[in-house]
Amino acid sequence: MDVDKAKSLFEVAEYVRKLWDKIPKTRILNQEATINVPESIVEYSLAVRIPHNFRTIRKVIEISAPSIIRVSASSLHPLPRTVREAVKKTVYEDGRVTYALFPELLPPDSDLISVSISYSIDDPLLLDDLVSRTKAHEPSGTEKNEYWMHAALKHPKVLRDKFGVFDLRDVDVTVDVGVHNELKTTIPPGFIRRLKRFFAVMGETDPRKQYAAIPELRRLAREKTAGKEFKILVDLESLFMPGKFAKYIDVIKDFRYSYCYKGKECYELPIEIIPKKMNVISRADLTLEKPAADGVLVYKNGLFTDAVKEVMSGA
């Protein structure tokens, strides 16, 4: 299969299915697929009924695509068992990888086999063809803010007609949690002015202006926060570390908390280390039995405000 970049989540799966469609007297009984969203990996398998002379019809079945990670085969009847020796992996000098299934190495009495293929998704945006994701902010007050989340398979009926099992694991919804208001109401304007003035003076490169700024530096040194500014900034920034900020987040219903990180826009300080928003990732699983998921992300802004106040108490 000569594909530089898949145009569909199921391009490799369709390629493998068509391989078996071309083999005489074989019949595909079932297809299953599991997509692991964080890893961008598809686990695809198909159950195939094979004739008694299958081992003479084909000596080898080659499966090759750039995104394939592994291929395995199992006998399902009369006794279930993995047949590792039936699949051989070959890596060529040009880097091309081929997986070869040798029918003669399958159990002699096997008439039903499973072939499993794991392959990577080059473009995670392809998931948007399969699942819809929405979110909405519902302001709740000074103690908490709630964000509603929803994810759903777009075409569950089509998937049911095609797959016996279809799982979409760890579907992500990212919510931009605003912290700007909590910072604005708790960081004293005087502290910000002193900080900006300090950085302006220390950033001066003209020797004459540096000399002229000495009285200003002496005045800043007499401020009650003198020597504490950087510790306050470090302590304030630490509140936005994933492990700490997670304490101010609850995720309920079908979703679960996964991770958080700083947004790109920063608070109005002379050094850009404090974000205006935190990006919070929540995840849910979707299946044919449960094709939709709902959840609520609760931002405990009251507790976060208290934490910022404690850091700023020395300012």
Secondary structure, DSSP 4 states (H G I P E B T S, - for coil): ---SS-SSTTHHHHHHHHHHHTSTT-EEEEEEEEEETTTTEEEEEEEEE--TTHHHH-S-EEE--TTEEEEEEEEEESS-EE-GGGEEEEE-TTS-EEEEE-GGGS-TT--EEEEEEEEE-S-GGGGGGTEEEEEEEEE--SS-EEEEEEEEES-HHHHHHH-SEEEEEEEEEEEEEE-HHHHHHHS-HHHHHHHHHHHHHHT---HHHHHHTHHHHHHHHTSTTTTTHHHHHHHHHHTTSHHHHGGGEEEEET-EEEEEEE-SSB-SSSSS-SBSEEEEEEEEEEESSS-EEEEEEEE-HHHHHHHHHHHHTT-
